[in-house]
Amino acid sequence: MSAALPSVTVVVVSYNAKAWLDQTLKAALRSLEGLTGELWVVDNASPDGSAEWVQKHFPTVRCIANTHNPGFGTANNQVLHHLTTDTALVLNPDTLLTPENLRAALRWMQSDPTVGSLGCRMIDGSGSFLPESKRGLPTPLVALAKLTGLHRLFPRHSVLGRYYWNFLRPNENGPVEIHCGAYMLVRKEAVEATGGFDESFFMYGEDIDWSYRMLEAGYTNAYMGSEPMVHFKGESTKKGSLNYVRVFYEAMVVFAKKHFAPQAAVGFEALIGVGVFVRAAFSVAKRAAQRWRWPLLDAATSWLALAGWTHYWENNHRYIQGGSYPDSYWYFFAPALVLVAIAARAAVDGYRKPSRITPLVTGLFLGLGVALAGYALLPEDLRFSRALVVLGTATSALLALFLRTLASLLGWGGINWIQLQQRRIVHVRNLAASARNADFQKIANGPIPQAQWTVGLNDLPDAVAALGITEIQFYPDELDLTQVVHFMAEHPNKSYRFAYPDRGWVLASESKDLQGFQSDESATGLLDPANRRRKRQFDWSVALVLLPFWPLLWLHPNTRPAAVGWPGVVWGGKSWVGPTDAVFRPYPQQAESSTSLPDSPAEVYLKHWDVQVDLAILLRALRGKRA
């Protein structure tokens, strides 16, 4: 009979991450089943009521509710300094632990007493490997290479590529130097020998410091690549932000002053300062380029296109006998036309990343409508050519589409063609044998551009291969978490969601920000304020385009509702499309909610709204087809 596995205390420090914390605790409790251990939460004065939530919904979890935020290391030490089990697992509140991961880690600890700390292969919410799962000691050159990005150019270099310990493959097991604080399984004796986290670090760097002190105390830091776990990477400080660079710099300086000789620490601080300057300058330049590259490119190409059309129109239509447009054309008319095209595209979210076709089309009609309306109001001597207004605006939109398509083919951004596909969602649940959906029976395919299937976990690989799935929604409370995480690790770069019907929320890989995040409804669809603004912009754009044709809309029964509803849309009382207070409905009004669907038709529309949805429904309605 094999010996019992070591006992373990799981410690989760949380700040303002209630929904993610709930998921983490559910998974941790399942992983602790059959083991000797306990689960602790230390809440650092979260304003979202996390501590009260834990006390109400997880009565077996021991909770410490701090009245202020003392930092990550200090909060963990509140439990680690009073450890009563053989081991402790430091775990982030945005993780998904599996039973097999925890058992494999404890077996390793049991078999090798030299291991003081153990980390594992972490994947993010899209299934992609996180390189910070294994790291090297941040010596001056290693840290500088990390800050300046040289580690990406020379990933296999013995020094420049050492930060992410590229000598060990992600799925291999072996020794490393530094662990990530999102997952650290530590031995009780090692905690006592090293004293736990250094509380002079507030956030970032404390895991590096403790890992280094483990090595100094004679222990080995092990990396377990064979059993992955999920770290959704929802840090309150974004990795690409200047604030993250500043905090990282401060943590590295504290580390250097503590572990390096005074002269070396001064040199280290100077090198890191150079790295921070380079990184900050690069970040500012990158943000400026990302923000302005498309408007500037569109303006330049629009100007060139208009100049070409002007030259053609001068020589072949307007001034056949000779002559040219006056200076006022080039100083006023042409720049105004380009500006209208760019402003119209921006007004309908045409410069949002990733770019889509719909804003380009909507922006074309909006720009054309504004340009023609403005042209009619100009003085006679400034009305040079209505044809150039139409040709210039249309060509601007076509060139914008061409540039984005070219950028997409070259991998430089542009149109995200994947998002233009029909949303095809698979719900992965624990189905009884009689209810298994191995034939992938479609359960919903209404006018909203999406299709949904429900399958069991064992059928998921075949469903993904056969149905062109764009989104996978797991129901973790019903599934084997080890299988779920292994599937994600084997199928990276996909859109994964984690549904908890009893809580009323869905956690998604694209909703990684822990600050204030509570549910799927707060991050997607029309319950997102940004999307409500986009919908209002769309309504205004359509109303403006229909304005010249408003009298004609009354003549046909298909378009008459648009004429009747036009004033309400303009004044904000109605929307063109919606479940209530709208000119057209997104589904037949007599439709009943299917018991097979997780949501009613109205809820599906609200949660999965997109401009393309409203545009498709509006065009169908105007053509006389049922919405």
PEVEN-V400385 format. One record per residue. N is the residue number from 1. RES is the residue in three letters. SS is DSSP state (helix for helix, strand for strand, loop for the rest). PSI is psi as a letter, one per 40 degrees, with the letter a starting at -180 (NA if undefined). NEAR is the number of other ideal C-beta (glycine too) atoms within 8 Angstrom. Layout:
# PEVEN-V400385
{{N	RES	SS	PSI	NEAR} {N	RES	SS	PSI	NEAR}}
This chain:
# PEVEN-V400385
{{1	MET	loop	h	2} {2	SER	loop	i	3} {3	ALA	loop	i	5} {4	ALA	loop	i	5} {5	LEU	loop	i	10} {6	PRO	loop	i	10} {7	SER	loop	i	10} {8	VAL	strand	i	16} {9	THR	strand	h	15} {10	VAL	strand	h	15} {11	VAL	strand	h	13} {12	VAL	strand	h	15} {13	VAL	strand	h	14} {14	SER	strand	i	13} {15	TYR	loop	h	13} {16	ASN	loop	f	12} {17	ALA	loop	f	15} {18	LYS	helix	d	12} {19	ALA	helix	d	12} {20	TRP	helix	d	14} {21	LEU	helix	d	15} {22	ASP	helix	d	12} {23	GLN	helix	d	13} {24	THR	helix	d	16} {25	LEU	helix	d	14} {26	LYS	helix	d	11} {27	ALA	helix	d	14} {28	ALA	helix	d	13} {29	LEU	helix	d	12} {30	ARG	helix	d	9} {31	SER	helix	d	14} {32	LEU	helix	e	13} {33	GLU	loop	h	7} {34	GLY	loop	e	3} {35	LEU	loop	i	12} {36	THR	loop	h	7} {37	GLY	strand	a	10} {38	GLU	strand	i	8} {39	LEU	strand	h	15} {40	TRP	strand	i	13} {41	VAL	strand	h	17} {42	VAL	strand	h	15} {43	ASP	strand	h	15} {44	ASN	strand	g	13} {45	ALA	loop	f	10} {46	SER	loop	h	13} {47	PRO	loop	e	5} {48	ASP	loop	e	9} {49	GLY	loop	f	8} {50	SER	helix	d	15} {51	ALA	helix	d	11} {52	GLU	helix	d	7} {53	TRP	helix	d	11} {54	VAL	helix	d	14} {55	GLN	helix	d	9} {56	LYS	helix	d	6} {57	HIS	helix	e	7} {58	PHE	loop	g	12} {59	PRO	loop	d	5} {60	THR	loop	e	5} {61	VAL	loop	h	11} {62	ARG	strand	h	7} {63	CYS	strand	h	12} {64	ILE	strand	h	11} {65	ALA	strand	g	7} {66	ASN	strand	i	11} {67	THR	loop	e	4} {68	HIS	loop	i	6} {69	ASN	loop	h	7} {70	PRO	loop	e	8} {71	GLY	loop	i	12} {72	PHE	helix	d	12} {73	GLY	helix	d	14} {74	THR	helix	d	10} {75	ALA	helix	d	13} {76	ASN	helix	d	14} {77	ASN	helix	d	11} {78	GLN	helix	d	10} {79	VAL	helix	d	13} {80	LEU	helix	d	14} {81	HIS	loop	e	7} {82	HIS	loop	f	6} {83	LEU	loop	h	10} {84	THR	loop	e	4} {85	THR	loop	i	13} {86	ASP	loop	d	8} {87	THR	strand	i	14} {88	ALA	strand	h	15} {89	LEU	strand	h	14} {90	VAL	strand	h	12} {91	LEU	strand	h	13} {92	ASN	strand	i	11} {93	PRO	loop	e	13} {94	ASP	loop	f	13} {95	THR	strand	i	14} {96	LEU	strand	h	14} {97	LEU	loop	i	13} {98	THR	loop	i	14} {99	PRO	helix	d	10} {100	GLU	helix	d	8} {101	ASN	helix	d	16} {102	LEU	helix	d	14} {103	ARG	helix	d	10} {104	ALA	helix	d	11} {105	ALA	helix	d	14} {106	LEU	helix	d	14} {107	ARG	helix	d	9} {108	TRP	helix	d	12} {109	MET	helix	d	14} {110	GLN	helix	d	9} {111	SER	helix	e	5} {112	ASP	loop	g	9} {113	PRO	loop	e	4} {114	THR	loop	e	6} {115	VAL	strand	h	13} {116	GLY	strand	d	14} {117	SER	strand	i	16} {118	LEU	strand	h	15} {119	GLY	strand	i	15} {120	CYS	strand	i	14} {121	ARG	strand	h	15} {122	MET	strand	i	15} {123	ILE	strand	i	15} {124	ASP	loop	a	13} {125	GLY	loop	e	12} {126	SER	loop	e	11} {127	GLY	loop	e	13} {128	SER	loop	i	8} {129	PHE	strand	h	10} {130	LEU	loop	h	11} {131	PRO	helix	d	6} {132	GLU	helix	e	8} {133	SER	helix	d	13} {134	LYS	loop	h	14} {135	ARG	strand	i	13} {136	GLY	loop	i	11} {137	LEU	loop	h	9} {138	PRO	loop	g	12} {139	THR	loop	i	8} {140	PRO	helix	d	11} {141	LEU	helix	d	9} {142	VAL	helix	d	14} {143	ALA	helix	d	15} {144	LEU	helix	d	13} {145	ALA	helix	d	16} {146	LYS	helix	d	10} {147	LEU	helix	d	14} {148	THR	helix	e	9} {149	GLY	loop	e	9} {150	LEU	helix	d	9} {151	HIS	helix	d	13} {152	ARG	helix	d	5} {153	LEU	helix	d	7} {154	PHE	loop	g	9} {155	PRO	loop	d	9} {156	ARG	loop	e	5} {157	HIS	loop	i	8} {158	SER	loop	d	5} {159	VAL	loop	d	9} {160	LEU	loop	d	12} {161	GLY	loop	e	13} {162	ARG	loop	d	15} {163	TYR	loop	d	12} {164	TYR	loop	f	12} {165	TRP	loop	f	13} {166	ASN	loop	e	8} {167	PHE	loop	e	3} {168	LEU	loop	h	11} {169	ARG	loop	i	5} {170	PRO	loop	d	9} {171	ASN	loop	e	6} {172	GLU	loop	i	9} {173	ASN	loop	i	7} {174	GLY	strand	i	8} {175	PRO	strand	i	6} {176	VAL	strand	a	14} {177	GLU	loop	d	10} {178	ILE	strand	h	15} {179	HIS	loop	i	15} {180	CYS	loop	h	14} {181	GLY	loop	e	10} {182	ALA	loop	d	9} {183	TYR	strand	h	16} {184	MET	strand	h	14} {185	LEU	strand	h	14} {186	VAL	strand	i	15} {187	ARG	strand	i	13} {188	LYS	helix	d	11} {189	GLU	helix	d	7} {190	ALA	helix	d	13} {191	VAL	helix	d	13} {192	GLU	helix	d	7} {193	ALA	helix	d	9} {194	THR	helix	e	11} {195	GLY	loop	e	6} {196	GLY	loop	a	10} {197	PHE	loop	i	13} {198	ASP	loop	h	11} {199	GLU	loop	e	9} {200	SER	loop	e	5} {201	PHE	loop	h	15} {202	PHE	loop	d	5} {203	MET	loop	h	9} {204	TYR	loop	h	9} {205	GLY	loop	d	12} {206	GLU	helix	d	15} {207	ASP	helix	d	11} {208	ILE	helix	d	13} {209	ASP	helix	d	15} {210	TRP	helix	d	15} {211	SER	helix	d	14} {212	TYR	helix	d	13} {213	ARG	helix	d	10} {214	MET	helix	d	14} {215	LEU	helix	d	11} {216	GLU	helix	d	6} {217	ALA	loop	e	10} {218	GLY	loop	e	4} {219	TYR	loop	i	13} {220	THR	strand	i	9} {221	ASN	strand	h	17} {222	ALA	strand	i	14} {223	TYR	strand	h	18} {224	MET	strand	g	14} {225	GLY	strand	e	15} {226	SER	strand	d	8} {227	GLU	strand	h	11} {228	PRO	strand	i	13} {229	MET	strand	i	15} {230	VAL	strand	h	12} {231	HIS	strand	h	14} {232	PHE	loop	e	13} {233	LYS	loop	f	10} {234	GLY	loop	f	11} {235	GLU	loop	i	8} {236	SER	loop	e	8} {237	THR	loop	h	10} {238	LYS	loop	i	8} {239	LYS	loop	d	7} {240	GLY	loop	e	5} {241	SER	loop	i	9} {242	LEU	helix	d	8} {243	ASN	helix	d	8} {244	TYR	helix	d	13} {245	VAL	helix	d	13} {246	ARG	helix	d	9} {247	VAL	helix	d	11} {248	PHE	helix	d	11} {249	TYR	helix	d	13} {250	GLU	helix	d	9} {251	ALA	helix	d	14} {252	MET	helix	d	13} {253	VAL	helix	d	12} {254	VAL	helix	d	12} {255	PHE	helix	d	13} {256	ALA	helix	d	14} {257	LYS	helix	d	9} {258	LYS	helix	d	9} {259	HIS	helix	e	7} {260	PHE	loop	i	9} {261	ALA	loop	i	5} {262	PRO	helix	d	6} {263	GLN	helix	d	6} {264	ALA	helix	d	10} {265	ALA	helix	d	12} {266	VAL	helix	d	8} {267	GLY	helix	d	9} {268	PHE	helix	d	14} {269	GLU	helix	d	11} {270	ALA	helix	d	8} {271	LEU	helix	d	12} {272	ILE	helix	d	16} {273	GLY	helix	d	9} {274	VAL	helix	d	9} {275	GLY	helix	d	14} {276	VAL	helix	d	12} {277	PHE	helix	d	8} {278	VAL	helix	d	10} {279	ARG	helix	d	12} {280	ALA	helix	d	10} {281	ALA	helix	d	8} {282	PHE	helix	d	9} {283	SER	helix	d	12} {284	VAL	helix	d	9} {285	ALA	helix	d	8} {286	LYS	helix	d	8} {287	ARG	helix	d	8} {288	ALA	helix	d	8} {289	ALA	helix	d	8} {290	GLN	helix	d	8} {291	ARG	helix	d	6} {292	TRP	helix	e	8} {293	ARG	helix	d	8} {294	TRP	helix	d	11} {295	PRO	helix	d	10} {296	LEU	helix	d	8} {297	LEU	helix	d	9} {298	ASP	helix	d	15} {299	ALA	helix	d	11} {300	ALA	helix	d	8} {301	THR	helix	d	12} {302	SER	helix	d	15} {303	TRP	helix	d	10} {304	LEU	helix	d	8} {305	ALA	helix	d	12} {306	LEU	helix	d	15} {307	ALA	helix	d	9} {308	GLY	helix	d	8} {309	TRP	helix	d	12} {310	THR	helix	d	12} {311	HIS	helix	d	8} {312	TYR	helix	d	8} {313	TRP	helix	d	13} {314	GLU	helix	d	12} {315	ASN	helix	d	7} {316	ASN	helix	e	6} {317	HIS	helix	d	6} {318	ARG	helix	d	8} {319	TYR	loop	g	9} {320	ILE	loop	d	7} {321	GLN	loop	e	4} {322	GLY	loop	i	4} {323	GLY	loop	a	6} {324	SER	loop	i	5} {325	TYR	loop	i	9} {326	PRO	loop	i	5} {327	ASP	helix	d	5} {328	SER	helix	d	9} {329	TYR	helix	d	11} {330	TRP	helix	d	9} {331	TYR	helix	d	6} {332	PHE	helix	d	9} {333	PHE	helix	d	10} {334	ALA	helix	d	13} {335	PRO	helix	d	9} {336	ALA	helix	d	9} {337	LEU	helix	d	14} {338	VAL	helix	d	14} {339	LEU	helix	d	9} {340	VAL	helix	d	13} {341	ALA	helix	d	17} {342	ILE	helix	d	13} {343	ALA	helix	d	9} {344	ALA	helix	d	14} {345	ARG	helix	d	16} {346	ALA	helix	d	11} {347	ALA	helix	d	11} {348	VAL	loop	f	14} {349	ASP	loop	f	10} {350	GLY	loop	e	13} {351	TYR	loop	e	9} {352	ARG	loop	i	8} {353	LYS	loop	h	6} {354	PRO	loop	i	9} {355	SER	strand	i	14} {356	ARG	loop	i	13} {357	ILE	helix	d	8} {358	THR	helix	d	9} {359	PRO	helix	d	14} {360	LEU	helix	d	15} {361	VAL	helix	d	10} {362	THR	helix	d	15} {363	GLY	helix	d	17} {364	LEU	helix	d	13} {365	PHE	helix	d	10} {366	LEU	helix	d	14} {367	GLY	helix	d	16} {368	LEU	helix	d	13} {369	GLY	helix	d	12} {370	VAL	helix	d	11} {371	ALA	helix	d	13} {372	LEU	helix	d	12} {373	ALA	helix	d	10} {374	GLY	helix	d	10} {375	TYR	helix	d	10} {376	ALA	helix	d	6} {377	LEU	helix	e	5} {378	LEU	loop	i	8} {379	PRO	loop	i	5} {380	GLU	helix	d	5} {381	ASP	helix	e	5} {382	LEU	helix	e	9} {383	ARG	loop	g	9} {384	PHE	loop	d	7} {385	SER	loop	h	8} {386	ARG	helix	d	8} {387	ALA	helix	d	8} {388	LEU	helix	d	13} {389	VAL	helix	d	13} {390	VAL	helix	d	10} {391	LEU	helix	d	10} {392	GLY	helix	d	16} {393	THR	helix	d	15} {394	ALA	helix	d	10} {395	THR	helix	d	12} {396	SER	helix	d	18} {397	ALA	helix	d	15} {398	LEU	helix	d	8} {399	LEU	helix	d	12} {400	ALA	helix	d	14} {401	LEU	helix	d	11} {402	PHE	helix	d	8} {403	LEU	helix	d	13} {404	ARG	helix	d	14} {405	THR	helix	d	10} {406	LEU	helix	d	9} {407	ALA	helix	d	11} {408	SER	helix	d	13} {409	LEU	helix	d	7} {410	LEU	loop	e	6} {411	GLY	loop	f	4} {412	TRP	loop	f	6} {413	GLY	loop	b	8} {414	GLY	loop	a	13} {415	ILE	strand	h	13} {416	ASN	loop	g	10} {417	TRP	helix	d	7} {418	ILE	helix	d	6} {419	GLN	helix	e	7} {420	LEU	helix	e	9} {421	GLN	loop	i	9} {422	GLN	loop	h	7} {423	ARG	strand	h	10} {424	ARG	strand	h	13} {425	ILE	strand	h	13} {426	VAL	strand	h	16} {427	HIS	strand	h	12} {428	VAL	strand	h	14} {429	ARG	loop	i	10} {430	ASN	loop	g	7} {431	LEU	loop	h	10} {432	ALA	loop	i	5} {433	ALA	helix	d	5} {434	SER	helix	e	4} {435	ALA	helix	e	6} {436	ARG	loop	i	10} {437	ASN	loop	f	12} {438	ALA	loop	d	8} {439	ASP	loop	e	4} {440	PHE	loop	f	12} {441	GLN	loop	h	6} {442	LYS	loop	h	8} {443	ILE	loop	e	9} {444	ALA	strand	h	11} {445	ASN	loop	g	6} {446	GLY	loop	a	8} {447	PRO	loop	d	10} {448	ILE	loop	h	12} {449	PRO	loop	g	8} {450	GLN	strand	i	12} {451	ALA	strand	i	11} {452	GLN	strand	i	13} {453	TRP	strand	i	14} {454	THR	strand	h	11} {455	VAL	strand	i	16} {456	GLY	loop	i	12} {457	LEU	helix	d	12} {458	ASN	helix	d	4} {459	ASP	helix	e	12} {460	LEU	helix	d	13} {461	PRO	helix	d	7} {462	ASP	helix	d	9} {463	ALA	helix	d	13} {464	VAL	helix	d	11} {465	ALA	helix	d	6} {466	ALA	helix	d	7} {467	LEU	helix	e	11} {468	GLY	loop	f	6} {469	ILE	loop	h	10} {470	THR	loop	e	10} {471	GLU	strand	h	11} {472	ILE	strand	h	13} {473	GLN	strand	h	13} {474	PHE	strand	i	11} {475	TYR	loop	g	14} {476	PRO	helix	d	14} {477	ASP	helix	e	7} {478	GLU	helix	e	6} {479	LEU	loop	i	13} {480	ASP	loop	h	6} {481	LEU	helix	d	14} {482	THR	helix	d	10} {483	GLN	helix	d	9} {484	VAL	helix	d	15} {485	VAL	helix	d	15} {486	HIS	helix	d	9} {487	PHE	helix	d	11} {488	MET	helix	d	15} {489	ALA	helix	d	12} {490	GLU	helix	e	7} {491	HIS	loop	g	8} {492	PRO	loop	i	11} {493	ASN	loop	f	5} {494	LYS	loop	i	9} {495	SER	loop	h	10} {496	TYR	strand	i	14} {497	ARG	strand	i	13} {498	PHE	strand	h	13} {499	ALA	strand	h	12} {500	TYR	strand	g	15} {501	PRO	loop	d	7} {502	ASP	loop	d	5} {503	ARG	loop	d	8} {504	GLY	loop	f	7} {505	TRP	strand	i	10} {506	VAL	strand	h	10} {507	LEU	strand	h	13} {508	ALA	strand	i	13} {509	SER	loop	d	11} {510	GLU	loop	e	7} {511	SER	loop	g	10} {512	LYS	loop	e	11} {513	ASP	loop	h	9} {514	LEU	loop	d	13} {515	GLN	loop	h	6} {516	GLY	loop	e	7} {517	PHE	loop	h	13} {518	GLN	loop	d	8} {519	SER	loop	i	11} {520	ASP	helix	d	13} {521	GLU	helix	d	10} {522	SER	helix	e	9} {523	ALA	loop	e	10} {524	THR	loop	i	11} {525	GLY	helix	a	11} {526	LEU	helix	e	9} {527	LEU	helix	e	9} {528	ASP	loop	h	10} {529	PRO	helix	d	5} {530	ALA	helix	d	6} {531	ASN	helix	d	12} {532	ARG	helix	d	9} {533	ARG	helix	d	8} {534	ARG	helix	d	10} {535	LYS	helix	d	13} {536	ARG	helix	d	10} {537	GLN	helix	d	11} {538	PHE	helix	d	14} {539	ASP	helix	d	11} {540	TRP	helix	d	9} {541	SER	helix	d	15} {542	VAL	helix	d	12} {543	ALA	helix	d	11} {544	LEU	helix	d	10} {545	VAL	helix	d	10} {546	LEU	helix	e	11} {547	LEU	helix	d	9} {548	PRO	loop	d	7} {549	PHE	loop	e	7} {550	TRP	helix	d	9} {551	PRO	helix	d	5} {552	LEU	helix	d	7} {553	LEU	helix	d	13} {554	TRP	loop	e	7} {555	LEU	loop	d	6} {556	HIS	loop	h	6} {557	PRO	helix	d	5} {558	ASN	helix	d	8} {559	THR	helix	e	12} {560	ARG	helix	d	11} {561	PRO	helix	d	9} {562	ALA	helix	d	13} {563	ALA	helix	d	10} {564	VAL	helix	d	7} {565	GLY	helix	e	12} {566	TRP	helix	d	12} {567	PRO	helix	d	6} {568	GLY	helix	d	9} {569	VAL	helix	d	15} {570	VAL	helix	d	8} {571	TRP	helix	e	6} {572	GLY	loop	e	6} {573	GLY	loop	d	6} {574	LYS	loop	i	10} {575	SER	strand	i	11} {576	TRP	strand	d	15} {577	VAL	strand	h	13} {578	GLY	loop	i	10} {579	PRO	loop	d	9} {580	THR	loop	i	4} {581	ASP	loop	f	6} {582	ALA	strand	i	12} {583	VAL	strand	d	13} {584	PHE	strand	i	11} {585	ARG	loop	i	10} {586	PRO	loop	e	14} {587	TYR	loop	i	12} {588	PRO	loop	h	7} {589	GLN	loop	d	5} {590	GLN	loop	e	4} {591	ALA	loop	i	8} {592	GLU	loop	i	4} {593	SER	loop	h	8} {594	SER	loop	h	7} {595	THR	loop	e	4} {596	SER	loop	e	6} {597	LEU	loop	i	11} {598	PRO	loop	e	5} {599	ASP	loop	i	8} {600	SER	loop	i	7} {601	PRO	helix	d	13} {602	ALA	helix	d	8} {603	GLU	helix	d	8} {604	VAL	helix	d	14} {605	TYR	helix	d	16} {606	LEU	helix	d	11} {607	LYS	helix	d	12} {608	HIS	loop	f	12} {609	TRP	loop	i	11} {610	ASP	loop	i	6} {611	VAL	helix	d	14} {612	GLN	helix	d	10} {613	VAL	helix	d	14} {614	ASP	helix	d	14} {615	LEU	helix	d	12} {616	ALA	helix	d	10} {617	ILE	helix	d	14} {618	LEU	helix	d	12} {619	LEU	helix	d	8} {620	ARG	helix	d	11} {621	ALA	helix	d	14} {622	LEU	helix	d	9} {623	ARG	loop	e	7} {624	GLY	loop	e	6} {625	LYS	loop	i	6} {626	ARG	loop	h	5} {627	ALA	loop	NA	12}}
